[in-house]
Amino acid sequence: MVRYYTQENRQVRQLETLSGAHWIDVSAPYNMDEVTELADTLQVPIDFITDSFDIDERSRYEREDQAKLILVNSPLLNEDAVENEAIYFTLPIGIILTDQHIVTVSAKENPILEKFRESRVKNMDILDKKWFVLQIFEQNVFSFLECLKRLNLKRNLIERELYSSSRSKELRELLRIEKSLVYFVNSLSANELLKMKIKRTNFLDVTNFEEHSDLFEDIIIDNSQALEMSNVYTNILSGTMEAYASIVSNNMNLFIHRLTVITIILMVPTLVASFYGMNLEHIPFTDHKYAFYFILLFSVLLGFFLIWFFRRNRRL
């Protein structure tokens, strides 16, 4: 799907054709013939667009003739996830800069770009391509931070459930959060390296623009903060999983220990009764009319003695 936009009175307006458009948004579902025609019209390599559709593409930038490509990973809710898949995953946003246009490419509908389409970004200006790219970077980092807060809140709620239950459902949810954090750590690390390299090489040519340069500095700082948060949450979650595994193992050992003690307590009276179940002549109290009650009483007393013994030694 190829959509064309321009901006009038601080509001983004969609156009029917390329004529008069400043921002072109390409997302799935897309027609390859339409994409090829767009690449030919804008005189950009077709690889710039197709690479952006690859969900495993790494964050990077490159230049060919007058066209520039920036690929930056962004977080996306995994709406079709099954039980063992991550809650969030990362997807690249391709940003292509030409002399007259800026093109964004995404394999799926991205909430970050939707904010721009709905004019919900403060001080947005799609006519200033450099500023527009920096604002996409900024909203991308904000999206990471928001997703991290949601994951941390979800982790806290699951931990509370784990204190009162040992169901595998909570463990599966923690595992999904852990997978999401792994995606975030890798993507934020790659994005940070990308932005630092863009700054060092002045790829966006914003060094001489104070407002642009200050915004870029803030974006790099926010990205570092998001990366630090991801690492902290990952470490906390790893510690939680290890601690819970130790608790489960300890509870299992305690249960087996108590079961063993109970088995011993029940075994001794059963042993006494089994002796008197033998078909022999010279068993004590064979002819006594109260023999059954004596044996029963002796077995019960022996059982209580074992209970007292184990409790005294803190084994039960």
GUBADO-865882 format. One record per residue: x, y, z of N, C-alpha, C, O in turn. Coordinates in steps of 0.02 Angstrom, whole numbers, padded with zeros to 5 digits, always signed. Layout:
<recs>
XYZXYZXYZXYZ ...
</recs>
This chain:
<recs>
+00043-00059+00000+00000+00000+00000+00045+00062+00000+00087+00070+00044 +00035+00105-00049+00074+00167-00055+00026+00226-00044-00024+00232-00078 +00044+00269+00005+00003+00326+00021+00045+00390+00017+00105+00389+00032 +00014+00443-00005+00049+00506-00016+00021+00559+00031-00040+00565+00040 +00067+00599+00061+00045+00648+00111+00082+00714+00100+00138+00716+00074 +00049+00767+00121+00080+00832+00126+00055+00864+00191+00013+00834+00225 +00079+00923+00207+00059+00956+00270+00035+01026+00255+00069+01065+00221 -00023+01041+00282-00052+01107+00274-00080+01130+00342-00120+01095+00372 -00059+01189+00364-00083+01217+00428-00072+01168+00486-00117+01156+00527 -00012+01139+00487+00009+01092+00540-00031+01027+00541-00026+00988+00588 -00069+01015+00489-00108+00953+00484-00085+00913+00423-00075+00942+00369 -00078+00848+00432-00059+00805+00376-00120+00789+00335-00172+00770+00361 -00113+00796+00270-00169+00783+00223-00146+00731+00172-00093+00736+00143 -00189+00682+00162-00173+00629+00115-00193+00650+00044-00245+00681+00033 -00149+00633-00003-00161+00649-00074-00173+00585-00113-00158+00530-00090 -00201+00593-00171-00217+00536-00213-00158+00514-00256-00151+00456-00274 -00115+00563-00273-00058+00548-00317+00006+00576-00288+00006+00609-00236 +00061+00561-00321+00126+00585-00299+00133+00660-00307+00173+00691-00271 +00097+00689-00352+00102+00761-00366+00085+00801-00304+00030+00795-00276 +00132+00843-00281+00121+00885-00223+00136+00852-00157+00131+00884-00104 +00153+00787-00158+00167+00751-00096+00238+00763-00073+00284+00769-00114 +00247+00766-00007+00314+00772+00022+00334+00709+00060+00393+00693+00067 +00284+00673+00084+00296+00611+00122+00259+00554+00088+00199+00559+00074 +00295+00500+00075+00266+00440+00045+00274+00383+00094+00329+00368+00116 +00219+00351+00112+00219+00296+00160+00202+00231+00125+00150+00226+00093 +00246+00182+00130+00237+00117+00098+00232+00064+00153+00277+00059+00194 +00179+00025+00153+00170-00027+00204+00131-00085+00173+00103-00080+00119 +00130-00140+00209+00093-00199+00186+00018-00187+00194-00002-00149+00238 -00023-00218+00152-00004-00259+00094+00019-00215+00035-00010-00162+00023 +00069-00238+00001+00097-00198-00053+00099-00238-00118+00104-00300-00117 +00096-00202-00172+00100-00232-00238+00170-00219-00265+00193-00161-00268 +00206-00272-00285+00275-00265-00306+00281-00221-00368+00330-00184-00375 +00234-00225-00412+00235-00182-00472+00230-00109-00453+00263-00066-00481 +00187-00095-00404+00178-00026-00380+00242-00001-00346+00261+00057-00355 +00274-00045-00308+00336-00027-00274+00391-00013-00325+00429+00035-00319 +00396-00056-00376+00447-00047-00428+00436+00018-00466+00483+00054-00481 +00373+00033-00481+00357+00095-00516+00376+00156-00474+00401+00206-00499 +00363+00151-00408+00380+00206-00362+00456+00216-00361+00480+00273-00362 +00494+00161-00357+00567+00167-00356+00593+00199-00420+00639+00239-00418 +00564+00180-00475+00586+00210-00539+00569+00284-00542+00608+00324-00567 +00510+00301-00517+00489+00371-00519+00533+00415-00475+00552+00470-00495 +00549+00390-00416+00590+00429-00369+00665+00421-00383+00706+00457-00354 +00682+00375-00427+00752+00361-00445+00792+00339-00383+00847+00365-00369 +00763+00291-00347+00798+00261-00290+00806+00186-00304+00764+00157-00338 +00858+00155-00278+00867+00083-00288+00808+00044-00259+00784+00059-00205 +00786-00006-00295+00730-00047-00271+00749-00083-00206+00705-00099-00166 +00815-00096-00197+00837-00129-00135+00823-00088-00074+00812-00116-00020 +00822-00022-00080+00807+00020-00023+00738+00005+00005+00727+00006+00066 +00691-00010-00040+00623-00024-00018+00616-00097+00004+00587-00110+00057 +00641-00143-00035+00633-00214-00019+00670-00234+00045+00646-00276+00083 +00728-00203+00056+00765-00218+00118+00725-00197+00180+00730-00228+00232 +00686-00144+00173+00647-00120+00229+00589-00167+00246+00563-00165+00302 +00570-00209+00199+00517-00258+00212+00544-00320+00248+00505-00361+00272 +00609-00327+00252+00640-00385+00286+00638-00373+00361+00671-00327+00386 +00600-00414+00398+00592-00403+00470+00656-00417+00508+00662-00397+00566 +00704-00451+00478+00767-00467+00511+00823-00420+00491+00881-00432+00508 +00807-00368+00454+00859-00322+00430+00888-00283+00489+00851-00260+00533 +00953-00275+00490+00986-00240+00546+00981-00164+00536+00971-00140+00480 +00990-00128+00590+00991-00055+00587+01054-00032+00551+01109-00054+00569 +01047+00011+00502+01104+00035+00464+01084+00095+00421+01025+00113+00418 +01133+00124+00389+01118+00176+00339+01165+00168+00281+01220+00140+00288 +01143+00191+00223+01185+00189+00163+01163+00243+00115+01108+00270+00119 +01207+00258+00069+01194+00310+00021+01209+00283-00049+01258+00248-00059 +01166+00300-00097+01179+00282-00167+01155+00339-00211+01096+00356-00212 +01202+00368-00247+01188+00428-00287+01160+00483-00240+01193+00502-00192 +01101+00508-00256+01071+00560-00216+01022+00534-00163+00994+00573-00125 +01013+00469-00161+00965+00439-00114+01001+00414-00052+01056+00387-00055 +00968+00422+00006+00994+00398+00069+00943+00351+00101+00883+00362+00097 +00970+00299+00132+00927+00251+00166+00948+00245+00239+01008+00239+00254 +00899+00248+00285+00911+00236+00356+00862+00182+00378+00801+00188+00367 +00888+00130+00408+00847+00076+00436+00853+00077+00512+00909+00071+00538 +00798+00086+00546+00798+00088+00619+00745+00040+00645+00689+00040+00619 +00761+00001+00695+00714-00048+00722+00666-00015+00771+00685+00029+00809 +00603-00035+00768+00552-00008+00812+00513-00064+00845+00509-00119+00817 +00483-00052+00904+00445-00104+00939+00375-00110+00911+00346-00061+00887 +00349-00171+00913+00281-00183+00886+00249-00238+00928+00281-00289+00943 +00186-00229+00946+00149-00279+00984+00136-00339+00940+00113-00334+00883 +00152-00398+00968+00142-00461+00931+00070-00484+00941+00055-00524+00985 +00025-00458+00900-00046-00472+00908-00065-00544+00891-00114-00569+00917 -00027-00576+00849-00042-00645+00829-00001-00696+00867+00006-00753+00845 +00027-00676+00924+00073-00720+00961+00036-00778+00994-00021-00770+01017 +00068-00836+00995+00044-00893+01033+00077-00891+01101+00113-00844+01117 +00064-00943+01142+00086-00941+01212+00161-00934+01221+00184-00901+01268 +00200-00964+01177+00272-00966+01187+00310-00912+01149+00371-00913+01146 +00275-00864+01119+00307-00812+01080+00310-00747+01120+00274-00738+01169 +00355-00702+01100+00365-00639+01134+00304-00594+01129+00267-00596+01080 +00293-00554+01181+00237-00507+01181+00250-00451+01130+00206-00430+01093 +00312-00427+01129+00333-00377+01080+00391-00404+01039+00431-00444+01063 +00395-00381+00978+00453-00395+00936+00473-00330+00903+00439-00279+00911 +00526-00330+00866+00550-00269+00833+00547-00276+00758+00556-00330+00730 +00533-00221+00726+00523-00219+00653+00559-00157+00625+00552-00103+00654 +00595-00164+00570+00630-00105+00544+00583-00056+00509+00535-00075+00476 +00599+00007+00519+00568+00060+00480+00620+00087+00431+00674+00109+00452 +00605+00084+00368+00650+00110+00318+00634+00183+00303+00577+00200+00289 +00684+00226+00306+00675+00297+00291+00720+00314+00231+00781+00310+00235 +00689+00332+00176+00725+00347+00115+00719+00422+00101+00664+00449+00099 +00776+00454+00093+00778+00526+00080+00800+00539+00008+00852+00516-00014 +00759+00577-00027+00777+00600-00094+00778+00676-00094+00769+00708-00042 +00790+00706-00151+00794+00779-00155+00727+00812-00137+00726+00865-00106 +00673+00779-00158+00607+00811-00150+00562+00775-00100+00514+00805-00075 +00577+00713-00085+00529+00674-00045+00565+00636+00011+00625+00627+00011 +00524+00616+00059+00545+00568+00110+00498+00509+00108+00437+00518+00107 +00526+00449+00106+00486+00388+00100+00497+00345+00162+00554+00333+00182 +00443+00324+00193+00447+00277+00249+00419+00210+00227+00367+00206+00193 +00454+00157+00246+00435+00089+00225+00432+00045+00287+00478+00045+00328 +00378+00007+00293+00371-00040+00349+00333-00101+00326+00285-00097+00287 +00354-00159+00350+00323-00222+00330+00253-00230+00359+00213-00268+00333 +00239-00193+00414+00173-00195+00445+00153-00124+00464+00195-00078+00466 +00088-00114+00477+00065-00049+00500+00099-00033+00566+00095-00071+00614 +00132+00025+00568+00171+00043+00627+00137+00100+00664+00122+00151+00634 +00125+00092+00730+00092+00145+00769+00132+00210+00769+00103+00264+00776 +00198+00206+00762+00239+00267+00762+00221+00310+00701+00211+00371+00708 +00218+00279+00643+00201+00316+00582+00127+00338+00583+00109+00388+00553 +00086+00299+00617+00015+00317+00621+00007+00383+00659-00038+00422+00643 +00049+00395+00709+00046+00458+00745+00057+00517+00698+00024+00569+00704 +00104+00510+00653+00118+00563+00605+00060+00571+00556+00042+00627+00538 +00032+00515+00534-00023+00520+00486-00083+00555+00516-00121+00588+00481 -00092+00547+00583-00149+00578+00617-00131+00644+00649-00171+00673+00686 -00071+00670+00634-00049+00736+00659-00050+00739+00735-00070+00789+00764 -00028+00684+00767-00027+00682+00841+00042+00692+00871+00053+00678+00930 +00089+00716+00830+00157+00729+00853+00167+00804+00860+00154+00842+00813 +00191+00824+00918+00201+00896+00930+00256+00924+00886+00309+00893+00878 +00244+00983+00859+00293+01019+00818+00316+00979+00757+00373+00988+00733 +00274+00936+00731+00294+00897+00673+00296+00941+00611+00257+00988+00603 +00343+00924+00567+00350+00962+00505+00379+00915+00452+00439+00904+00449 +00335+00887+00411+00358+00840+00361+00389+00876+00301+00418+00844+00257 +00383+00941+00299+00415+00979+00245+00490+00986+00257+00529+00994+00210 +00509+00983+00320+00580+00984+00338+00602+00911+00347+00590+00881+00399 +00635+00884+00297+00651+00813+00297+00696+00793+00355+00686+00741+00386 +00746+00834+00371+00792+00818+00425+00755+00817+00492+00764+00771+00532 +00712+00867+00502+00673+00870+00564+00625+00811+00568+00614+00783+00622 +00596+00793+00512+00548+00737+00510+00583+00671+00529+00556+00631+00567 +00644+00661+00503+00681+00600+00520+00697+00598+00594+00690+00546+00627 +00719+00655+00621+00734+00658+00693+00673+00646+00735+00677+00614+00788 +00616+00670+00712+00554+00658+00750+00533+00584+00748+00505+00558+00796 +00546+00551+00692+00533+00479+00689+00578+00442+00738+00556+00397+00773 +00642+00462+00741+00688+00434+00791+00661+00445+00861+00662+00400+00903 +00638+00506+00874+00615+00524+00941+00554+00483+00960+00551+00455+01015 +00505+00479+00916+00444+00440+00931+00460+00366+00938+00427+00330+00975 +00510+00343+00901+00530+00273+00906+00557+00258+00976+00540+00207+01005 +00600+00302+01002+00627+00293+01069+00571+00297+01121+00570+00257+01168 +00526+00345+01113+00469+00350+01159+00428+00286+01160+00403+00264+01212 +00420+00256+01101+00382+00194+01096+00417+00138+01134+00385+00098+01168 +00484+00134+01127+00522+00085+01165+00511+00094+01240+00499+00047+01277 +00517+00157+01263+00509+00171+01334+00440+00152+01359+00433+00125+01414 +00389+00167+01320+00320+00150+01339+00311+00074+01343+00280+00049+01390 +00337+00038+01295+00332-00035+01295+00370-00065+01355+00347-00113+01385 +00427-00036+01371+00466-00060+01429+00427-00050+01494+00427-00094+01537 +00393+00006+01501+00353+00018+01560+00296-00033+01566+00281-00058+01620 +00265-00048+01509+00210-00097+01510+00236-00167+01528+00204-00203+01566 +00294-00185+01500+00323-00250+01516+00341-00255+01590+00331-00306+01622 +00369-00201+01617+00389-00202+01688+00327-00206+01733+00328-00241+01783 +00274-00171+01715+00212-00175+01753+00184-00246+01751+00162-00273+01802 +00184-00275+01693+00159-00344+01685+00202-00392+01725+00176-00440+01755 +00268-00381+01726+00312-00424+01765+00296-00420+01840+00295-00470+01875 +00285-00359+01864+00268-00350+01935+00203-00386+01954+00199-00418+02006 +00153-00381+01910+00090-00415+01924+00098-00491+01925+00068-00525+01967 +00138-00517+01879+00149-00589+01876+00188-00613+01938+00174-00667+01964 +00236-00573+01961+00274-00591+02020+00229-00597+02081+00237-00642+02122 +00181-00552+02087+00133-00557+02142+00093-00621+02139+00079-00652+02190 +00075-00641+02078+00038-00703+02070+00082-00763+02090+00057-00813+02117 +00146-00758+02075+00191-00814+02089+00200-00826+02164+00214-00882+02185 +00191-00774+02205+00198-00783+02276+00144-00828+02306+00154-00860+02357 +00086-00829+02272+00030-00868+02299+00012-00928+02256-00036-00964+02272 +00049-00940+02201+00033-00998+02159+00097-01022+02126+00147-00986+02123 +00094-01082+02101+00152-01111+02066+00131-01138+01998+00157-01189+01974 +00083-01104+01968+00059-01127+01903+00110-01111+01849+00148-01063+01854 +00109-01151+01797+00156-01141+01743+00136-01082+01699+00176-01057+01660 +00073-01059+01704+00049-01004+01663+00091-00941+01676+00111-00907+01629 +00103-00925+01740+00143-00866+01757+00214-00872+01731+00243-00822+01709 +00242-00931+01734+00310-00941+01709+00314-00931+01634+00362-00903+01608 +00263-00954+01598+00261-00943+01526+00256-00869+01509+00287-00846+01461 +00218-00832+01549+00212-00760+01537+00279-00725+01550+00298-00680+01513 +00314-00746+01603+00381-00718+01616+00429-00733+01559+00471-00692+01541 +00423-00792+01531+00466-00811+01476+00452-00768+01414+00498-00749+01379 +00389-00752+01402+00371-00708+01346+00399-00638+01356+00421-00606+01309 +00396-00614+01418+00425-00548+01433+00500-00549+01423+00529-00502+01396 +00532-00603+01444+00604-00609+01435+00624-00608+01361+00673-00576+01342 +00585-00642+01320+00599-00642+01248+00590-00571+01219+00630-00550+01177 +00539-00535+01242+00528-00467+01218+00587-00423+01237+00610-00382+01196 +00612-00430+01298+00669-00390+01320+00732-00405+01281+00773-00361+01269 +00740-00468+01261+00798-00486+01219+00795-00449+01152+00845-00423+01128 +00735-00448+01122+00726-00410+01060+00743-00336+01071+00777-00305+01030 +00719-00308+01127+00730-00237+01140+00804-00221+01150+00829-00171+01124 +00838-00262+01189+00909-00249+01202+00949-00250+01137+00990-00205+01125 +00936-00300+01096+00973-00304+01032+00957-00245+00986+01002-00216+00956 +00893-00228+00981+00873-00174+00936+00897-00106+00961+00921-00065+00921 +00891-00094+01026+00913-00030+01053+00989-00022+01047+01014+00033+01036 +01025-00077+01056+01098-00074+01048+01116-00056+00976+01159-00013+00964 +01082-00089+00928+01095-00074+00857+01075-00003+00840+01110+00031+00803 +01017+00020+00867+00995+00088+00853+01044+00140+00882+01056+00192+00851 +01070+00125+00941+01118+00172+00971+01181+00178+00929+01206+00233+00917 +01206+00122+00906+01266+00124+00863+01251+00162+00798+01293+00200+00774 +01191+00150+00771+01171+00185+00709+01170+00261+00720+01197+00298+00679 +01140+00283+00774+01133+00355+00786+01201+00387+00801+01215+00443+00779 +01242+00352+00838+01308+00379+00851+01349+00385+00787+01386+00434+00778 +01342+00337+00742+01378+00340+00679+01350+00395+00634+01388+00429+00599 +01283+00405+00634+01253+00459+00596+01277+00527+00622+01291+00572+00583 +01282+00532+00687+01306+00595+00717+01379+00607+00699+01399+00663+00681 +01420+00555+00703+01491+00562+00691+01506+00581+00618+01549+00622+00604 +01468+00550+00572+01480+00563+00501+01437+00620+00474+01444+00640+00416 +01393+00647+00517+01347+00701+00497+01307+00681+00434+01300+00718+00386 +01281+00619+00437+01245+00591+00380+01182+00631+00364+01163+00637+00305 +01150+00658+00416+01089+00698+00405+01103+00772+00395+01058+00811+00382 +01166+00791+00402+01186+00861+00392+01147+00908+00438+01117+00956+00416 +01149+00892+00504+01113+00934+00553+01161+00969+00600+01139+01003+00647 +01226+00961+00591+01274+00991+00637+01268+01067+00641+01276+01096+00694 +01254+01098+00585+01250+01172+00583+01182+01199+00602+01172+01260+00600 +01136+01156+00619+01069+01178+00640+01062+01163+00715+01055+01105+00735 +01062+01215+00755+01064+01206+00828+01003+01167+00854+01011+01122+00894 +00944+01185+00830+00883+01151+00854+00883+01077+00835+00865+01035+00876 +00903+01063+00774+00907+00994+00752+00961+00955+00791+00950+00898+00812 +01017+00987+00801+01072+00955+00836+01054+00940+00908+01070+00886+00934 +01020+00987+00941+00999+00976+01011+00949+00919+01016+00952+00878+01062 +00902+00916+00969+00853+00862+00969+00888+00795+00959+00870+00746+00992 +00936+00793+00915+00973+00731+00902+01010+00708+00965+01011+00648+00980 +01040+00756+01001+01074+00739+01064+01025+00709+01114+01040+00660+01148 +00966+00739+01119+00915+00714+01166+00893+00643+01146+00882+00601+01189 +00887+00631+01082+00866+00565+01058+00918+00512+01077+00900+00457+01099 +00981+00529+01068+01035+00481+01085+01034+00466+01160+01043+00409+01181 +01024+00518+01201+01020+00509+01273+00961+00465+01292+00967+00419+01333 +00902+00479+01262+00842+00439+01277+00851+00366+01255+00828+00320+01288 +00884+00356+01199+00897+00288+01175+00942+00251+01224+00932+00192+01238 +00993+00286+01250+01037+00255+01300+00999+00237+01363+01010+00185+01394 +00952+00282+01382+00911+00268+01441+00867+00207+01430+00861+00164+01474 +00837+00202+01371+00795+00143+01356+00836+00079+01356+00813+00028+01380 +00897+00083+01328+00941+00024+01328+00959+00004+01399+00960-00055+01415 +00974+00053+01441+00990+00038+01511+00931+00007+01548+00939-00040+01586 +00871+00034+01535+00811+00005+01565+00801-00067+01543+00783-00109+01584 +00812-00080+01480+00804-00148+01453+00852-00196+01488+00834-00252+01506 +00914-00175+01496+00964-00217+01529+00945-00229+01602+00952-00285+01627 +00923-00176+01636+00903-00183+01707+00844-00231+01714+00846-00276+01756 +00793-00222+01673+00734-00265+01676+00751-00337+01659+00724-00384+01687 +00798-00345+01611+00819-00413+01593+00854-00446+01652+00842-00505+01666 +00898-00409+01686+00933-00437+01743+00886-00454+01800+00892-00506+01833 +00838-00408+01812+00788-00421+01865+00747-00483+01849+00735-00525+01893 +00726-00488+01787+00686-00546+01767+00725-00611+01772+00699-00662+01793 +00788-00608+01751+00830-00669+01757+00838-00689+01830+00834-00749+01846 +00848-00640+01874+00853-00655+01945+00789-00683+01973+00789-00728+02014 +00732-00655+01950+00667-00680+01972+00656-00752+01951+00633-00793+01991 +00672-00767+01889+00664-00835+01864+00708-00884+01902+00685-00939+01919 +00770-00865+01916+00816-00909+01953+00792-00918+02025+00793-00974+02051 +00769-00863+02056+00745-00868+02125+00683-00911+02129+00676-00952+02175 +00638-00903+02081+00577-00943+02082+00593-01017+02070+00562-01061+02100 +00640-01030+02026+00660-01100+02014+00689-01131+02078+00676-01189+02092 +00727-01091+02115+00755-01116+02179+00700-01128+02230+00702-01177+02267 +00650-01083+02231+00594-01092+02278+00555-01155+02261+00537-01193+02306 +00541-01165+02197+00504-01225+02176+00543-01288+02194+00515-01337+02217 +00609-01286+02181+00651-01344+02197+00652-01357+02272+00649-01414+02294 +00657-01303+02312+00657-01311+02385+00591-01338+02410+00589-01381+02454 +00536-01312+02383+00470-01337+02403+00461-01410+02385+00430-01449+02423 +00487-01430+02327+00483-01499+02307+00523-01544+02354+00500-01598+02373 +00583-01522+02373+00624-01560+02419+00590-01566+02487+00591-01620+02518 +00559-01512+02510+00524-01513+02574+00464-01560+02572+00451-01596+02620 +00428-01560+02516+00371-01605+02509+00392-01678+02510+00361-01721+02542 +00445-01692+02473+00471-01761+02471+00495-01783+02540+00484-01840+02561 +00528-01737+02577+00552-01753+02644+00494-01770+02690+00496-01820+02726 +00442-01729+02689+00384-01742+02732+00349-01806+02713+00326-01844+02756 +00345-01819+02649+00314-01881+02626+00354-01941+02649+00325-01993+02666 +00420-01936+02649+00462-01991+02673+00451-02003+02747+00446-02061+02768 +00448-01949+02787+00436-01956+02859+00369-01989+02873+00364-02033+02915 +00317-01967+02837+00251-01996+02846+00251-02070+02827+00219-02111+02860 +00288-02087+02775+00293-02157+02754+00325-02200+02809+00303-02256+02821 +00377-02173+02842+00410-02210+02896+00363-02219+02955+00359-02273+02985 +00326-02165+02972+00279-02169+03027+00226-02222+03015+00208-02259+03060 +00201-02226+02954+00150-02276+02937+00179-02346+02929+00143-02395+02939 +00242-02350+02912+00272-02415+02899+00282-02456+02962+00273-02517+02961 +00302-02423+03018+00318-02460+03079+00256-02494+03109+00261-02554+03124 +00199-02460+03118+00140-02497+03142+00118-02552+03093+00095-02605+03114 +00127-02539+03029+00110-02590+02979+00155-02651+02987+00133-02708+02978 +00218-02640+03005+00265-02695+03016+00243-02738+03074+00246-02800+03071 +00220-02706+03128+00196-02744+03187+00135-02786+03167+00131-02845+03185 +00089-02755+03131+00029-02792+03111+00047-02849+03064+00014-02901+03065 +00098-02841+03023+00116-02894+02976+00145-02955+03012+00136-03011+02989 +00181-02943+03068+00206-03000+03107+00149-03043+03134+00152-03105+03133 +00097-03009+03157+00041-03046+03185-00006-03072+03130-00055-03107+03145 +00009-03056+03070-00029-03085+03015+00000-03150+02991-00029-03183+02947 +00058-03169+03020+00089-03233+03000+00051-03292+03031+00026-03289+03087 +00048-03345+02994+00013-03405+03017+00061-03452+03055+00080-03505+03030 +00082-03428+03117+00129-03466+03158+00097-03483+03226+00048-03452+03246 +00126-03534+03261+00096-03557+03323+00120-03517+03384+00079-03501+03427 +00184-03501+03389+00212-03472+03449+00219-03396+03445+00273-03369+03457 +00167-03362+03427+00165-03289+03426+00136-03266+03493+00085-03292+03514 +00169-03216+03526+00143-03193+03592+00071-03169+03587+00049-03141+03537 +00036-03181+03642-00034-03160+03650-00082-03194+03601-00136-03168+03586 -00061-03252+03576-00104-03286+03527-00170-03307+03559-00223-03302+03527 -00167-03330+03622-00228-03355+03655-00261-03303+03700-00312-03318+03731 -00234-03243+03703-00263-03193+03746-00323-03161+03712-00321-03145+03652 -00376-03152+03750-00438-03127+03719-00434-03053+03701-00472-03029+03659 -00388-03016+03732-00381-02945+03716-00318-02931+03675-00294-02875+03672 -00292-02984+03642-00230-02976+03604-00237-02924+03548-00191-02884+03537 -00292-02924+03514-00302-02877+03458-00298-02806+03482-00267-02764+03448 -00329-02790+03540-00330-02722+03565-00261-02701+03589-00240-02643+03581 -00224-02750+03621-00155-02734+03643-00110-02716+03583-00072-02668+03584 -00117-02758+03531-00075-02746+03472-00094-02680+03438-00050-02642+03416 -00159-02667+03435-00181-02604+03404-00156-02544+03444-00133-02495+03415 -00162-02549+03511-00139-02494+03554-00064-02484+03548-00039-02428+03544 -00027-02540+03546+00046-02536+03540+00065-02504+03473+00112-02464+03471 +00031-02520+03419+00046-02491+03354+00033-02417+03353+00072-02378+03326 -00024-02396+03383-00041-02325+03386+00010-02286+03427+00033-02233+03406 +00028-02314+03486+00078-02281+03529+00145-02276+03493+00180-02226+03500 +00163-02328+03457+00226-02327+03420+00225-02273+03365+00275-02239+03353 +00167-02266+03333+00160-02214+03282+00166-02144+03312+00200-02101+03284 +00133-02132+03371+00138-02067+03404+00209-02054+03429+00233-01997+03429 +00243-02107+03450+00313-02099+03472+00356-02075+03413+00399-02031+03421 +00346-02103+03355+00384-02083+03297+00368-02010+03278+00413-01972+03258 +00305-01992+03284+00287-01923+03269+00321-01875+03317+00349-01824+03297 +00320-01893+03383+00354-01851+03433+00428-01847+03420+00459-01794+03427 +00458-01903+03400+00530-01905+03387+00549-01860+03329+00597-01822+03333 +00511-01864+03274+00528-01824+03216+00515-01749+03228+00552-01706+03204 +00461-01734+03267+00448-01664+03283+00501-01635+03328+00522-01578+03321 +00524-01676+03376+00577-01653+03422+00641-01638+03383+00677-01591+03401 +00655-01677+03332+00714-01666+03292+00702-01622+03231+00744-01615+03186 +00641-01591+03231+00623-01544+03177+00628-01577+03108+00652-01547+03060 +00606-01638+03104+00605-01674+03040+00536-01675+03009+00527-01698+02953 +00486-01650+03046+00417-01652+03022+00386-01583+03029+00328-01574+03011 
</recs>
